Amino acid sequence: MIAAPGPAAGPAVVDCRGLWVLPGAIDAHVHSRDPGFPEKEDWTTLTSAAAVGGVTTVLDMPNTVPGVDTPEVFAAKVSIAGSRALVDFGLWGLVRSSSTPEAIAGLLAAGAVGLKAFLGYAYHRGRRAVTYTVALDDPELEAPPGYDTIARLGPELARRGGLLAVHAEDPDILRHRARHLADYADVLRARPAEAEAAAVAATCRLAGAHGFRLHLVHVSSAEGLAAATAAKHHQGADVSIETCPQYLWATADDYRRVGNALRMNPPVRERGDQGALRAALVEDELDTVGTDHAPHTDAEKFAVDLDHCHPGSPGVQTLLLSQLQLGRVLGATEQAINAITANVAERFRLAGKGRLEPGADADLVLVDPAGWTLATAESMLSRQRHGVLEGMAFDFAINQVYARGELVAERGRVAAEPGRGRLVRPGP
C-alpha cells in the first residue's frame, strides 16, 4: 500500500533520481490461453511478459477452454491463474447466445470484471470453446451472440451495474464479405470498417435503451470511432472506447515488414484510421488502450497462408513503452499514460489500481526517460515472441517494477516467483 507521508518502520529506500515513477499499467484486454492452449501461452509466461513491461494488472478474456460461462468455470480459472500469475489479474465472463440473466448475474457475483460478447464468433458445445467462425454448418456450433442476445440480457446488466464488452464486427456483413485471402488487401475487404461501425452503432443504441455500461474493445477504424463518439455525446449511452497499440502504431503497409504478425480481427487498417485514433487519444475521446494480447504458435502464424493464419499478436510487454513513446510523439503524455492506468481503474472500478496516492496498491514502475529499448524477439517473454511492434525502438527504459510493493521485475528480468498474483474484483 502507498502510505501517507510520515514515519515508517525500517522502510526500504530506492534511489529514483532522474527516473519517472508511474503507476503500474493495467492491460484490460489479454488472452492468457490458459487453460486450453498452453502451447500458445500460460499464466506464468503471460504475467512474466507483463511484469517486465510494467503491467502490474491484467484482465483476461473468457475464450479459454472451457469458456468462462458459469461461476464454476470462473472459480476453476481463478485457481489456475492464482497458482501461476506473477501480477494481479481479473477475469472476464463469457456471453453466449444461450446465456440467461441468471447466468450473467452469477458471473458478476463471482467477481467477473465484465462480460464479453464475441459478435461473429460461434461457440462449439462439444469443445466448450469460442471458435473463429460465423458459419453454423456443424450441429455442435451454437450461433454467436447477437443484438437480440444483448437486448435480452441488457436489463439484467443494468440492474447489476455490469460492464459489457463487445467485439464489434457485424456478423452479417462478415458472412457476406468472406473471401479467399490472397493478400492483405483481401483481409481489409473481408472485414471492412463498415462492419465495425454497424456493430458499434447497434450495440450503443442497445446500451442507451437499456441503461447498461458498454465497453467497445479494439476499435480499429475511423468509422467505428465516429459511431462510438456519437453515441457517447449525443445518444446518452454509457460507453467507453478502447483501442490497441497496433492500431495506433501500424497500418496495412506494415504487412510488408512483419507479414502474418499483422493478421488480427479486426484488422490493422489504413493511415487515415490510425490518424483518427491518435487524434482521439490526444482529445481524450479514447478511454483506454489495451493490447488484445493474443499469442499463437509459430506454426499457426507463420507457417501458413493468410487464409489459415490464426488472428492475433502478442503485445503486453510493450504496452507501457509504446504509450510513453506515443505520448512523446503526440505531445500527449498524460493522456497516453492515463489510458493504461487511471482511466482503466476508473472504468473497471478497480480500487487501489492505476494511481499513485495514499491507500493505493504500491504498483509502481520506475522509468528512465533518457533510456532506450529495442523490441526484439529475443527480449520477449511471451511464448509467441514475434509481434506487430517487433523492431520498434522506444526512447525509454523500464528499470524496476513493483507490484503491491514487491519487486517483480528489474531491467528486463523477472524478479518474483509465480503464484503471487491475486484476483482483482470490481468495486461498487
C-alpha positions as CSV (number, residue, x, y, z in Angstrom):
1,M,0.0,0.0,0.0
2,I,1.1,3.6,-0.6
3,A,1.1,5.3,2.8
4,A,0.7,9.0,3.6
5,P,3.9,10.9,4.4
6,G,5.2,10.2,7.9
7,P,7.5,7.9,9.9
8,A,7.7,4.3,8.8
9,A,9.4,1.3,10.4
10,G,12.5,0.5,8.5
11,P,11.4,1.4,5.0
12,A,13.4,0.3,2.0
13,V,14.9,3.3,0.2
14,V,15.1,3.2,-3.6
15,D,17.1,5.9,-5.4
16,C,14.7,7.3,-8.1
17,R,16.7,10.3,-9.1
18,G,16.3,11.0,-12.8
19,L,13.5,8.5,-13.1
20,W,9.8,8.8,-13.6
21,V,7.7,7.0,-11.0
22,L,4.5,5.8,-12.7
23,P,1.5,3.7,-11.5
24,G,1.7,0.2,-12.8
25,A,-0.1,-0.2,-16.1
26,I,-3.4,-2.2,-16.4
27,D,-3.9,-4.2,-19.6
28,A,-7.7,-4.8,-19.7
29,H,-7.6,-7.0,-22.8
30,V,-5.3,-10.0,-22.7
31,H,-5.7,-13.7,-23.7
32,S,-3.8,-15.9,-21.4
33,R,-4.8,-19.1,-23.4
34,D,-4.7,-20.9,-20.0
35,P,-6.5,-23.3,-19.6
36,G,-6.8,-24.8,-23.0
37,F,-3.9,-23.8,-25.1
38,P,-0.7,-24.0,-23.1
39,E,1.4,-24.3,-26.2
40,K,0.4,-20.7,-27.1
41,E,0.7,-19.2,-23.6
42,D,0.1,-19.8,-19.9
43,W,-0.4,-17.6,-16.9
44,T,3.3,-17.6,-16.0
45,T,4.6,-16.6,-19.4
46,L,1.8,-14.0,-19.8
47,T,2.5,-12.4,-16.5
48,S,6.2,-12.6,-16.8
49,A,5.9,-10.6,-20.0
50,A,3.5,-8.2,-18.3
51,A,5.8,-7.7,-15.3
52,V,9.0,-6.8,-17.2
53,G,6.8,-4.4,-19.3
54,G,5.5,-2.5,-16.3
55,V,2.0,-4.0,-16.5
56,T,1.0,-4.9,-12.9
57,T,-2.6,-6.0,-13.5
58,V,-4.1,-7.9,-16.5
59,L,-7.7,-8.6,-17.2
60,D,-8.1,-11.9,-19.1
61,M,-10.7,-12.7,-21.8
62,P,-13.0,-15.7,-21.3
63,N,-12.3,-17.6,-24.5
64,T,-10.1,-20.1,-22.8
65,V,-11.3,-23.8,-22.7
66,P,-13.8,-24.2,-21.3
67,G,-15.2,-20.8,-22.0
68,V,-15.9,-18.9,-18.8
69,D,-19.7,-19.0,-18.9
70,T,-20.5,-20.2,-15.4
71,P,-19.4,-19.4,-11.8
72,E,-17.9,-22.9,-11.5
73,V,-15.7,-22.4,-14.6
74,F,-14.8,-18.9,-13.3
75,A,-13.7,-20.4,-9.9
76,A,-11.6,-23.1,-11.6
77,K,-9.8,-20.5,-13.7
78,V,-9.1,-18.3,-10.7
79,S,-7.4,-21.3,-9.0
80,I,-5.2,-21.9,-12.1
81,A,-4.3,-18.2,-12.5
82,G,-3.6,-17.7,-8.8
83,S,-1.1,-20.6,-8.8
84,R,0.8,-19.2,-11.8
85,A,0.5,-15.5,-12.1
86,L,3.2,-13.1,-11.1
87,V,1.0,-10.0,-11.1
88,D,-2.6,-9.3,-10.2
89,F,-5.4,-10.4,-12.6
90,G,-9.0,-10.1,-13.3
91,L,-11.3,-12.3,-15.3
92,W,-13.9,-11.6,-17.9
93,G,-17.1,-13.8,-18.1
94,L,-18.5,-15.1,-21.4
95,V,-21.8,-14.1,-23.0
96,R,-23.2,-16.8,-25.3
97,S,-26.4,-16.6,-27.4
98,S,-27.8,-19.2,-24.9
99,S,-26.8,-17.2,-21.8
100,T,-29.6,-16.4,-19.3
101,P,-29.9,-13.4,-17.0
102,E,-29.3,-15.8,-14.1
103,A,-26.0,-16.9,-15.7
104,I,-24.6,-13.4,-16.1
105,A,-25.7,-12.5,-12.6
106,G,-23.8,-15.5,-11.3
107,L,-20.6,-14.5,-13.2
108,L,-20.8,-10.9,-11.9
109,A,-21.4,-12.1,-8.3
110,A,-18.4,-14.5,-8.7
111,G,-16.2,-11.4,-9.4
112,A,-16.0,-11.1,-13.2
113,V,-14.7,-7.6,-14.2
114,G,-17.2,-7.6,-17.0
115,L,-18.9,-9.8,-19.6
116,K,-17.7,-10.3,-23.2
117,A,-19.8,-10.9,-26.3
118,F,-17.9,-12.1,-29.3
119,L,-20.1,-10.9,-32.1
120,G,-19.4,-13.1,-35.1
121,Y,-17.8,-16.0,-33.2
122,A,-19.8,-19.2,-32.8
123,Y,-19.5,-21.5,-29.7
124,H,-18.6,-25.2,-30.1
125,R,-20.7,-27.0,-27.5
126,G,-18.6,-30.2,-27.5
127,R,-15.2,-28.4,-27.1
128,R,-16.9,-25.7,-24.9
129,A,-14.9,-23.2,-26.8
130,V,-15.4,-19.9,-28.8
131,T,-14.4,-20.5,-32.5
132,Y,-13.2,-18.3,-35.3
133,T,-16.3,-18.7,-37.5
134,V,-19.7,-17.2,-38.2
135,A,-20.8,-20.4,-40.0
136,L,-23.2,-22.9,-38.5
137,D,-22.6,-25.9,-40.7
138,D,-21.8,-28.1,-37.7
139,P,-24.7,-29.1,-35.4
140,E,-22.3,-28.7,-32.4
141,L,-21.9,-25.0,-33.2
142,E,-24.1,-22.5,-31.3
143,A,-24.9,-19.2,-33.0
144,P,-22.8,-16.2,-32.0
145,P,-24.4,-13.8,-29.5
146,G,-26.2,-11.1,-31.5
147,Y,-28.1,-7.9,-30.9
148,D,-31.1,-9.8,-29.7
149,T,-28.9,-11.6,-27.1
150,I,-27.7,-8.2,-25.9
151,A,-31.2,-6.7,-25.8
152,R,-32.4,-9.7,-23.8
153,L,-29.6,-9.5,-21.2
154,G,-29.4,-5.7,-21.1
155,P,-31.9,-5.1,-18.3
156,E,-30.1,-7.6,-16.0
157,L,-26.7,-5.9,-16.9
158,A,-28.2,-2.6,-16.0
159,R,-29.6,-3.8,-12.7
160,R,-26.3,-5.3,-11.7
161,G,-24.1,-2.4,-12.9
162,G,-22.2,-4.9,-15.0
163,L,-19.9,-3.9,-17.8
164,L,-20.5,-5.5,-21.2
165,A,-17.6,-5.6,-23.7
166,V,-18.3,-6.3,-27.3
167,H,-16.2,-7.5,-30.2
168,A,-17.9,-5.1,-32.6
169,E,-17.9,-6.6,-36.1
170,D,-21.3,-7.2,-37.6
171,P,-21.6,-11.0,-38.4
172,D,-24.0,-10.5,-41.3
173,I,-21.5,-8.2,-43.1
174,L,-18.6,-10.6,-42.3
175,R,-20.6,-13.5,-43.7
176,H,-21.3,-11.8,-47.0
177,R,-17.8,-10.3,-47.4
178,A,-16.0,-13.6,-46.7
179,R,-13.4,-14.5,-49.4
180,H,-10.1,-16.2,-50.2
181,L,-7.3,-14.1,-48.7
182,A,-4.8,-13.8,-51.4
183,D,-3.1,-10.7,-50.0
184,Y,-3.6,-8.2,-47.2
185,A,-6.0,-6.1,-49.3
186,D,-8.4,-9.1,-49.2
187,V,-8.2,-9.0,-45.3
188,L,-9.5,-5.5,-45.4
189,R,-12.2,-6.3,-47.9
190,A,-13.3,-9.3,-45.8
191,R,-13.5,-7.3,-42.6
192,P,-14.4,-3.8,-43.7
193,A,-14.7,-0.8,-41.4
194,E,-18.4,-0.6,-42.0
195,A,-18.8,-4.0,-40.2
196,E,-17.2,-2.4,-37.1
197,A,-19.3,0.8,-37.4
198,A,-22.5,-1.1,-37.9
199,A,-21.9,-3.2,-34.8
200,V,-20.8,-0.2,-32.7
201,A,-23.9,1.8,-33.6
202,A,-26.2,-1.1,-32.9
203,T,-24.7,-2.0,-29.5
204,C,-24.5,1.6,-28.5
205,R,-28.2,2.0,-29.2
206,L,-29.0,-1.0,-27.1
207,A,-26.8,0.3,-24.2
208,G,-28.7,3.6,-24.3
209,A,-32.1,1.9,-24.5
210,H,-31.5,-0.5,-21.6
211,G,-29.1,1.6,-19.5
212,F,-26.2,-0.8,-19.2
213,R,-22.5,0.1,-19.3
214,L,-20.8,-0.8,-22.6
215,H,-17.1,-1.1,-23.4
216,L,-16.1,-1.2,-27.1
217,V,-12.9,-3.2,-27.4
218,H,-10.2,-2.9,-30.0
219,V,-11.8,-0.1,-32.1
220,S,-9.8,-0.1,-35.3
221,S,-11.4,2.4,-37.7
222,A,-12.3,6.0,-38.2
223,E,-15.9,4.9,-39.0
224,G,-16.2,2.8,-35.8
225,L,-14.7,5.6,-33.7
226,A,-17.1,8.1,-35.1
227,A,-20.1,5.9,-34.3
228,A,-18.8,5.4,-30.8
229,T,-18.2,9.0,-30.1
230,A,-21.6,10.0,-31.5
231,A,-23.2,7.5,-29.0
232,K,-21.2,8.9,-26.1
233,H,-22.0,12.5,-26.8
234,H,-25.4,12.5,-28.4
235,Q,-27.3,9.3,-27.6
236,G,-26.9,9.2,-23.8
237,A,-25.2,5.8,-23.8
238,D,-22.7,4.9,-21.1
239,V,-19.9,3.9,-23.5
240,S,-16.2,3.6,-23.2
241,I,-13.8,3.2,-26.1
242,E,-10.7,1.0,-26.2
243,T,-8.1,0.8,-29.0
244,C,-4.8,-1.1,-29.2
245,P,-1.2,-0.2,-29.7
246,Q,-1.2,-2.0,-33.1
247,Y,-3.9,0.4,-34.4
248,L,-2.1,3.4,-33.1
249,W,1.3,2.4,-34.5
250,A,0.8,0.2,-37.5
251,T,-1.0,0.4,-40.8
252,A,-1.8,-2.0,-43.6
253,D,1.6,-1.0,-45.2
254,D,3.3,-2.8,-42.3
255,Y,2.3,-6.2,-43.7
256,R,5.4,-6.0,-45.9
257,R,7.5,-5.6,-42.8
258,V,6.0,-8.1,-40.3
259,G,4.0,-10.4,-42.5
260,N,1.4,-12.6,-40.8
261,A,2.1,-11.0,-37.4
262,L,-0.3,-8.2,-38.7
263,R,-3.2,-10.6,-39.2
264,M,-5.8,-10.0,-36.5
265,N,-9.5,-9.3,-36.0
266,P,-10.4,-6.5,-36.6
267,P,-7.6,-5.8,-39.0
268,V,-5.0,-3.1,-38.8
269,R,-6.2,-0.6,-41.4
270,E,-5.1,2.5,-43.3
271,R,-3.2,5.6,-42.3
272,G,-6.4,7.6,-42.0
273,D,-7.8,5.2,-39.4
274,Q,-4.6,5.5,-37.4
275,G,-4.7,9.3,-37.6
276,A,-8.3,9.4,-36.3
277,L,-7.4,7.1,-33.4
278,R,-4.3,9.1,-32.5
279,A,-6.3,12.4,-32.6
280,A,-9.0,10.8,-30.3
281,L,-6.3,9.9,-27.8
282,V,-5.0,13.5,-27.7
283,E,-8.6,14.8,-27.4
284,D,-9.4,12.4,-24.6
285,E,-12.1,10.6,-26.7
286,L,-10.3,7.3,-26.3
287,D,-10.9,5.9,-22.8
288,T,-8.5,3.0,-22.6
289,V,-5.7,1.3,-24.6
290,G,-5.4,-2.5,-24.2
291,T,-3.3,-4.8,-26.2
292,D,-5.6,-7.7,-27.2
293,H,-2.5,-9.8,-26.4
294,A,-3.3,-12.9,-28.4
295,P,-0.4,-15.3,-28.9
296,H,-0.3,-18.3,-31.2
297,T,2.4,-20.8,-32.1
298,D,4.8,-20.0,-34.9
299,A,3.2,-22.9,-36.9
300,E,-0.2,-21.2,-36.6
301,K,1.0,-17.8,-37.5
302,F,3.9,-18.0,-39.9
303,A,3.9,-21.5,-41.5
304,V,0.6,-20.9,-43.2
305,D,-1.0,-18.6,-45.7
306,L,-3.3,-15.7,-44.8
307,D,-6.4,-17.9,-45.1
308,H,-5.2,-20.2,-42.4
309,C,-3.2,-17.8,-40.2
310,H,-4.7,-17.5,-36.7
311,P,-5.6,-13.9,-35.9
312,G,-3.8,-12.1,-33.1
313,S,-0.5,-10.8,-31.9
314,P,1.3,-10.6,-28.5
315,G,1.7,-7.1,-27.0
316,V,1.5,-6.9,-23.2
317,Q,5.3,-6.5,-22.8
318,T,5.4,-3.4,-25.0
319,L,2.2,-1.7,-23.8
320,L,3.7,0.9,-21.4
321,L,6.7,1.6,-23.6
322,S,4.5,2.1,-26.7
323,Q,2.2,4.5,-24.8
324,L,5.1,6.5,-23.4
325,Q,6.6,6.8,-27.0
326,L,3.2,7.8,-28.4
327,G,2.8,10.4,-25.7
328,R,6.1,11.9,-26.6
329,V,5.4,11.8,-30.3
330,L,2.0,13.4,-30.0
331,G,2.7,15.8,-27.1
332,A,0.1,14.0,-25.0
333,T,2.0,12.0,-22.3
334,E,-0.7,12.5,-19.7
335,Q,-3.4,11.1,-22.0
336,A,-1.3,8.2,-23.1
337,I,-0.5,7.2,-19.5
338,N,-4.0,7.7,-18.2
339,A,-5.3,5.4,-20.9
340,I,-3.5,2.4,-19.4
341,T,-3.7,3.4,-15.7
342,A,-6.3,5.7,-14.1
343,N,-8.9,5.5,-16.8
344,V,-8.8,1.7,-16.8
345,A,-9.1,1.6,-13.0
346,E,-12.0,4.0,-13.0
347,R,-13.9,2.3,-15.8
348,F,-13.5,-1.2,-14.3
349,R,-13.9,0.0,-10.7
350,L,-10.6,-1.4,-9.6
351,A,-9.9,0.1,-6.2
352,G,-6.2,0.7,-5.4
353,K,-5.1,0.4,-9.0
354,G,-3.9,2.9,-11.6
355,R,-3.0,5.8,-9.3
356,L,-0.2,7.0,-7.0
357,E,-2.0,8.1,-3.9
358,P,-2.3,7.2,-0.2
359,G,-4.2,3.9,0.2
360,A,-3.5,2.7,-3.3
361,D,-1.7,-0.5,-4.0
362,A,2.0,0.1,-4.4
363,D,2.1,-0.8,-8.1
364,L,5.0,1.2,-9.3
365,V,7.1,1.5,-12.4
366,L,10.4,3.3,-12.4
367,V,11.1,4.5,-16.0
368,D,14.3,6.1,-17.3
369,P,13.1,8.9,-19.7
370,A,16.6,9.1,-21.1
371,G,16.9,5.4,-21.7
372,W,16.4,3.3,-24.8
373,T,14.7,0.0,-25.5
374,L,14.5,-2.1,-28.7
375,A,11.7,-4.6,-29.1
376,T,13.4,-7.8,-30.2
377,A,12.1,-11.3,-30.4
378,E,14.9,-12.4,-28.0
379,S,13.7,-10.0,-25.3
380,M,10.1,-11.1,-25.3
381,L,8.9,-13.4,-22.6
382,S,5.6,-14.4,-24.1
383,R,5.6,-17.8,-25.8
384,Q,4.9,-16.0,-29.1
385,R,7.9,-13.7,-29.5
386,H,7.0,-12.1,-32.8
387,G,4.6,-9.2,-32.6
388,V,3.4,-6.2,-34.6
389,L,5.8,-3.9,-32.8
390,E,8.9,-6.1,-33.3
391,G,11.9,-4.0,-34.2
392,M,10.5,-0.8,-32.8
393,A,12.8,1.5,-30.7
394,F,11.5,3.3,-27.6
395,D,13.1,6.4,-26.1
396,F,12.5,5.0,-22.6
397,A,13.7,2.1,-20.4
398,I,11.9,0.3,-17.6
399,N,14.2,-0.1,-14.7
400,Q,12.2,-1.6,-11.9
401,V,8.6,-2.8,-11.5
402,Y,6.9,-3.2,-8.1
403,A,3.5,-5.0,-7.6
404,R,1.9,-4.3,-4.3
405,G,5.3,-3.1,-3.1
406,E,7.2,-6.2,-4.1
407,L,9.9,-6.1,-6.8
408,V,8.6,-8.3,-9.7
409,A,10.9,-7.2,-12.5
410,E,14.2,-5.4,-13.0
411,R,15.7,-4.3,-16.3
412,G,14.0,-6.9,-18.4
413,R,14.3,-9.8,-15.9
414,V,11.7,-11.4,-13.7
415,A,12.4,-10.9,-10.0
416,A,9.5,-12.7,-8.4
417,E,8.0,-16.2,-8.3
418,P,4.8,-17.4,-10.0
419,G,1.8,-17.6,-7.7
420,R,2.0,-14.2,-6.1
421,G,-0.8,-12.7,-8.3
422,R,-4.2,-12.0,-6.7
423,L,-7.7,-11.8,-8.2
424,V,-9.0,-8.3,-8.5
425,R,-12.7,-7.7,-8.4
426,P,-14.7,-4.6,-9.4
427,G,-16.0,-2.5,-6.6
428,P,-19.3,-0.8,-6.3
